[in-house]
Amino acid sequence: MKRYSGNPILTRESIPEVGNEICNVSSVFNPAAAKIEDRYLLLLRVQTRGRKTYSMLAESSNGKDFKVIPEIVEFEGLEHIEAKVHHIYDPRITVIENKIYVTYALDFDNVCRIGLFTTTDFEKMKFIGLIGEDDTRNGVLFPEKFDDSFYLLERPNEIKVENGPITGNQIILSKSNDLINWERVGTVAEGNFHYWDELIGSGPPPVKTKKGWLHIYHGIALHYSPVYQAGVMLLDLNDPTKVIARSSQNILEPREVYELTGQVPNVIFPSGLIVEEYDEAGFAKESSEVKLYYGAADTSVCLAYSNISRLINQCYE
């Protein structure tokens, strides 16, 4: 992928003050992305100096120059959760049958869960429920149903890293008929021990192409200190547990100063993807440009470019 020359596109200085909550923040990173009509939208993770996390929205007419709206995104319906929610962060946006769904990671005392929300204006998020496994992260919905079922990629937290948090090395597929009750379908992919993607997790929601579901994911190398990178895989259109091809090399790794230094050094975290062109059947055109939005060093938001054809080819490299 090719980095945008104007990176980073959003920094802590880009965040306007909002009351007493948002003031001189520490960072902005890991955005979800969507293009609604001619509007490019980024749903941001904003972190204060007290390490509280808020969601804010940024908009653009060209996908490069974003302005952050001076409002905090509201979450409705969380009172139905009995346990205390400490943080809501790392959103992903999926549009299914013209309805906008947003998945977030929700931190509780001892576990992380995926929270599913819906919205019409990105100003308020209506809580649907906690979905997927009992301790899990990196939840992304497929943009269409399979035999009237919703499909979800997620990464169960089942691995304890030495001197680190509980994490995971599998992306699994789950399904649901009602968005409330979920069952595991199978394992999609696992980490490659000794290589660039020893631990893995989903990035943006998959993109439908004629060659398969194109899915960008993050991989973590643990050889020295953790290094977060982005890779790509191609999943079967009818059975996404089948990996058709998977890149042996990353498509983006920390190299620039803004990726190498920050709150968490050596991090590229892909979380938002916009495909510019689809055909009439809903497949991404292979010639279409794609914009990948990612968090850099848990400190800023950046942009990289590629196209569908190049990313599909990389799956076989």
KELORO-797545 format. One line per field, with one value per residue (C-alpha): y, x, z; residue in three letters. Coordinates in nm, 2 decimals. Layout:
north <- Y;...
east <- X;...
up <- Z;...
code <- ALA;...
REM end
This chain:
north <- 0.00;0.36;0.60;0.94;1.21;1.42;1.17;1.17;1.30;1.35;1.42;1.52;1.88;1.80;1.73;2.04;2.10;1.98;2.09;1.95;1.60;1.67;1.91;1.89;1.52;1.27;1.09;0.99;0.65;0.33;0.48;0.31;0.44;0.47;0.65;0.76;0.91;1.17;1.20;1.03;0.95;0.84;0.73;0.80;0.67;0.97;0.93;1.19;1.25;1.07;0.77;0.79;0.70;0.88;0.84;1.14;1.18;1.33;1.41;1.49;1.56;1.39;1.12;1.30;1.63;1.56;1.80;1.66;1.75;1.91;1.66;1.34;1.04;0.92;0.56;0.47;0.15;0.07;0.07;-0.28;-0.40;-0.50;-0.48;-0.16;-0.06;0.11;0.18;0.17;0.18;0.06;0.07;-0.09;0.01;-0.22;-0.14;-0.43;-0.39;-0.01;-0.02;0.10;-0.13;-0.05;-0.29;-0.17;-0.33;-0.29;-0.33;-0.47;-0.56;-0.89;-0.94;-0.76;-0.81;-0.69;-0.45;-0.41;-0.08;0.07;0.44;0.66;0.98;0.87;1.12;0.85;0.48;0.25;-0.06;-0.39;-0.63;-0.80;-1.04;-1.32;-1.51;-1.43;-1.27;-1.14;-0.84;-0.73;-0.80;-0.72;-0.80;-0.92;-0.66;-0.91;-1.21;-1.58;-1.77;-1.51;-1.53;-1.25;-1.35;-1.21;-1.24;-1.21;-1.28;-1.47;-1.37;-1.71;-1.64;-1.49;-1.30;-1.28;-0.94;-0.85;-0.87;-1.17;-1.17;-1.42;-1.60;-1.70;-1.53;-1.73;-1.71;-1.68;-1.66;-1.54;-1.52;-1.23;-1.04;-1.15;-1.52;-1.63;-1.96;-2.04;-2.17;-2.25;-2.12;-1.89;-1.83;-1.87;-1.69;-1.80;-1.86;-1.72;-1.49;-1.14;-1.24;-1.46;-1.31;-1.19;-1.01;-0.87;-0.52;-0.36;-0.56;-0.79;-0.66;-0.87;-0.93;-1.18;-1.37;-1.40;-1.20;-0.97;-0.92;-0.70;-0.81;-0.71;-0.93;-0.90;-1.01;-1.09;-1.15;-0.85;-0.59;-0.63;-0.49;-0.45;-0.48;-0.52;-0.82;-0.95;-1.28;-1.40;-1.60;-1.82;-1.64;-1.91;-2.05;-1.78;-2.04;-2.14;-1.93;-1.92;-1.74;-1.54;-1.30;-1.44;-1.08;-0.78;-0.51;-0.23;-0.21;0.06;0.26;0.63;0.82;0.86;0.48;0.40;0.64;0.73;0.59;0.24;0.23;0.02;0.00;0.00;-0.09;-0.12;-0.05;0.15;0.07;0.25;0.10;0.36;0.15;-0.15;-0.31;-0.35;-0.69;-0.55;-0.67;-0.44;-0.35;-0.48;-0.15;0.04;0.25;0.16;0.39;0.22;0.42;0.31;0.40;0.48;0.41;0.45;0.82;0.94;0.85;0.78;0.69;0.45;0.37;0.06;-0.10;-0.42;-0.60;-0.53;-0.65;-0.97;-1.04;-0.99;-1.27;-1.51;-1.35
east <- 0.00;0.10;0.09;-0.08;0.18;-0.03;-0.01;-0.11;-0.45;-0.58;-0.38;-0.46;-0.45;-0.74;-0.98;-1.19;-1.28;-1.62;-1.72;-1.51;-1.49;-1.28;-1.00;-0.63;-0.67;-0.38;-0.46;-0.70;-0.67;-0.83;-1.11;-1.40;-1.48;-1.78;-1.88;-2.25;-2.35;-2.07;-1.97;-1.66;-1.70;-1.45;-1.58;-1.29;-1.14;-1.05;-0.85;-0.82;-0.53;-0.73;-0.73;-1.11;-1.22;-1.49;-1.63;-1.63;-1.71;-1.50;-1.62;-1.47;-1.56;-1.25;-1.15;-0.83;-0.91;-1.12;-1.29;-1.39;-1.74;-1.73;-1.98;-1.94;-2.12;-2.39;-2.46;-2.82;-2.94;-2.63;-2.84;-2.95;-2.60;-2.57;-2.19;-1.99;-1.86;-1.52;-1.44;-1.61;-1.36;-1.22;-1.54;-1.61;-1.90;-2.10;-2.40;-2.64;-2.96;-2.93;-2.91;-2.59;-2.44;-2.14;-1.94;-1.73;-1.51;-1.65;-1.41;-1.55;-1.36;-1.22;-1.32;-1.37;-1.70;-1.82;-2.11;-2.34;-2.51;-2.72;-2.74;-2.90;-2.69;-2.37;-2.47;-2.64;-2.57;-2.86;-2.74;-2.86;-2.67;-2.34;-2.25;-2.01;-1.79;-1.77;-1.43;-1.35;-1.24;-1.20;-1.56;-1.67;-1.99;-2.01;-2.20;-2.46;-2.65;-2.59;-2.91;-3.09;-2.81;-2.57;-2.20;-1.94;-1.56;-1.41;-1.10;-1.15;-0.92;-0.76;-0.38;-0.18;0.12;0.41;0.41;0.11;-0.27;-0.48;-0.51;-0.58;-0.43;-0.74;-1.01;-1.33;-1.67;-1.99;-2.35;-2.69;-3.05;-3.14;-2.82;-2.87;-2.80;-2.47;-2.30;-1.95;-1.93;-1.56;-1.21;-1.11;-0.74;-0.47;-0.15;0.18;0.43;0.78;0.66;0.51;0.15;0.20;-0.12;-0.40;-0.73;-0.97;-0.93;-1.22;-1.52;-1.46;-1.52;-1.70;-1.51;-1.57;-1.25;-1.37;-1.42;-1.12;-1.03;-0.75;-0.64;-0.37;-0.08;0.15;0.51;0.64;1.01;1.13;0.87;0.53;0.50;0.16;0.12;-0.15;-0.20;-0.47;-0.65;-0.91;-1.21;-1.45;-1.77;-2.01;-1.80;-1.59;-1.42;-1.23;-0.92;-0.85;-0.52;-0.34;-0.04;0.28;0.41;0.25;0.10;0.19;0.43;0.56;0.83;0.75;0.82;0.45;0.41;0.73;0.68;0.38;0.17;0.23;0.53;0.55;0.18;-0.02;-0.38;-0.61;-0.97;-1.15;-1.17;-1.35;-1.39;-1.47;-1.64;-1.88;-2.05;-2.43;-2.41;-2.24;-1.89;-1.60;-1.44;-1.09;-0.97;-1.13;-0.91;-0.93;-0.86;-0.73;-0.76;-0.54;-0.43;-0.06;0.12;-0.21;-0.16;-0.29;-0.50;-0.34;-0.44;-0.29;-0.40;-0.42;-0.67;-0.87;-0.66;-0.33;-0.46;-0.61;-0.27;-0.09;-0.30;-0.10;0.24
up <- 0.00;-0.06;0.23;0.18;0.17;0.41;0.69;0.97;0.86;1.22;1.54;1.89;1.77;1.53;1.82;1.91;2.28;2.39;2.74;3.02;2.87;2.56;2.63;2.52;2.45;2.44;2.11;1.83;1.66;1.52;1.32;1.15;0.80;0.58;0.26;0.28;-0.05;-0.11;0.25;0.39;0.76;1.02;1.36;1.59;1.91;2.12;2.44;2.71;2.94;3.21;2.97;2.92;2.57;2.37;2.02;1.78;1.41;1.14;0.79;0.46;0.10;-0.05;0.20;0.29;0.46;0.76;1.01;1.35;1.45;1.80;1.96;2.15;2.01;2.25;2.34;2.42;2.59;2.80;3.11;3.01;3.08;3.45;3.47;3.46;3.11;3.15;2.79;2.44;2.16;1.82;1.61;1.28;1.05;0.83;0.62;0.57;0.37;0.40;0.78;0.96;1.22;1.44;1.64;1.94;2.19;2.54;2.84;3.16;3.48;3.36;3.00;2.67;2.48;2.14;2.16;1.86;1.79;1.51;1.40;1.15;1.20;1.38;1.65;1.86;1.88;1.98;2.17;2.03;2.25;2.34;2.06;1.98;2.24;2.61;2.59;2.25;2.04;1.68;1.58;1.22;1.04;0.68;0.47;0.36;0.50;0.43;0.41;0.63;0.88;0.99;0.99;1.23;1.23;1.58;1.78;2.10;2.38;2.47;2.48;2.77;2.65;2.89;3.06;2.84;2.82;2.72;2.35;2.07;1.77;1.58;1.37;1.40;1.22;1.41;1.29;1.41;1.28;1.51;1.60;1.96;1.98;1.82;1.76;1.64;1.28;1.27;1.26;0.97;1.03;1.29;1.37;1.21;1.48;1.41;1.14;1.10;1.20;1.51;1.67;1.44;1.45;1.19;1.05;0.86;0.75;0.45;0.09;-0.16;-0.49;-0.77;-0.65;-0.29;0.03;0.06;0.43;0.57;0.91;1.16;1.26;1.56;1.55;1.90;1.82;2.02;2.13;1.96;1.61;1.46;1.08;0.82;0.59;0.36;0.29;0.05;0.18;-0.01;-0.11;0.01;0.31;0.47;0.69;0.38;0.31;-0.06;-0.03;0.24;0.21;0.34;0.38;0.53;0.31;0.55;0.84;1.08;0.90;0.94;1.26;1.33;1.32;1.52;1.81;2.02;2.30;2.17;1.94;1.63;1.55;1.23;1.32;1.01;1.11;0.83;0.46;0.18;-0.17;-0.43;-0.70;-0.71;-1.01;-1.04;-0.87;-0.56;-0.63;-0.58;-0.91;-0.94;-1.07;-0.78;-0.55;-0.18;0.11;0.42;0.74;1.03;1.38;1.40;1.73;1.91;1.87;1.53;1.23;0.89;0.53;0.28;-0.08;-0.30;-0.54;-0.53;-0.79;-0.62;-0.28;-0.43;-0.60;-0.27;-0.12;-0.34;-0.27
code <- MET;LYS;ARG;TYR;SER;GLY;ASN;PRO;ILE;LEU;THR;ARG;GLU;SER;ILE;PRO;GLU;VAL;GLY;ASN;GLU;ILE;CYS;ASN;VAL;SER;SER;VAL;PHE;ASN;PRO;ALA;ALA;ALA;LYS;ILE;GLU;ASP;ARG;TYR;LEU;LEU;LEU;LEU;ARG;VAL;GLN;THR;ARG;GLY;ARG;LYS;THR;TYR;SER;MET;LEU;ALA;GLU;SER;SER;ASN;GLY;LYS;ASP;PHE;LYS;VAL;ILE;PRO;GLU;ILE;VAL;GLU;PHE;GLU;GLY;LEU;GLU;HIS;ILE;GLU;ALA;LYS;VAL;HIS;HIS;ILE;TYR;ASP;PRO;ARG;ILE;THR;VAL;ILE;GLU;ASN;LYS;ILE;TYR;VAL;THR;TYR;ALA;LEU;ASP;PHE;ASP;ASN;VAL;CYS;ARG;ILE;GLY;LEU;PHE;THR;THR;THR;ASP;PHE;GLU;LYS;MET;LYS;PHE;ILE;GLY;LEU;ILE;GLY;GLU;ASP;ASP;THR;ARG;ASN;GLY;VAL;LEU;PHE;PRO;GLU;LYS;PHE;ASP;ASP;SER;PHE;TYR;LEU;LEU;GLU;ARG;PRO;ASN;GLU;ILE;LYS;VAL;GLU;ASN;GLY;PRO;ILE;THR;GLY;ASN;GLN;ILE;ILE;LEU;SER;LYS;SER;ASN;ASP;LEU;ILE;ASN;TRP;GLU;ARG;VAL;GLY;THR;VAL;ALA;GLU;GLY;ASN;PHE;HIS;TYR;TRP;ASP;GLU;LEU;ILE;GLY;SER;GLY;PRO;PRO;PRO;VAL;LYS;THR;LYS;LYS;GLY;TRP;LEU;HIS;ILE;TYR;HIS;GLY;ILE;ALA;LEU;HIS;TYR;SER;PRO;VAL;TYR;GLN;ALA;GLY;VAL;MET;LEU;LEU;ASP;LEU;ASN;ASP;PRO;THR;LYS;VAL;ILE;ALA;ARG;SER;SER;GLN;ASN;ILE;LEU;GLU;PRO;ARG;GLU;VAL;TYR;GLU;LEU;THR;GLY;GLN;VAL;PRO;ASN;VAL;ILE;PHE;PRO;SER;GLY;LEU;ILE;VAL;GLU;GLU;TYR;ASP;GLU;ALA;GLY;PHE;ALA;LYS;GLU;SER;SER;GLU;VAL;LYS;LEU;TYR;TYR;GLY;ALA;ALA;ASP;THR;SER;VAL;CYS;LEU;ALA;TYR;SER;ASN;ILE;SER;ARG;LEU;ILE;ASN;GLN;CYS;TYR;GLU
REM end
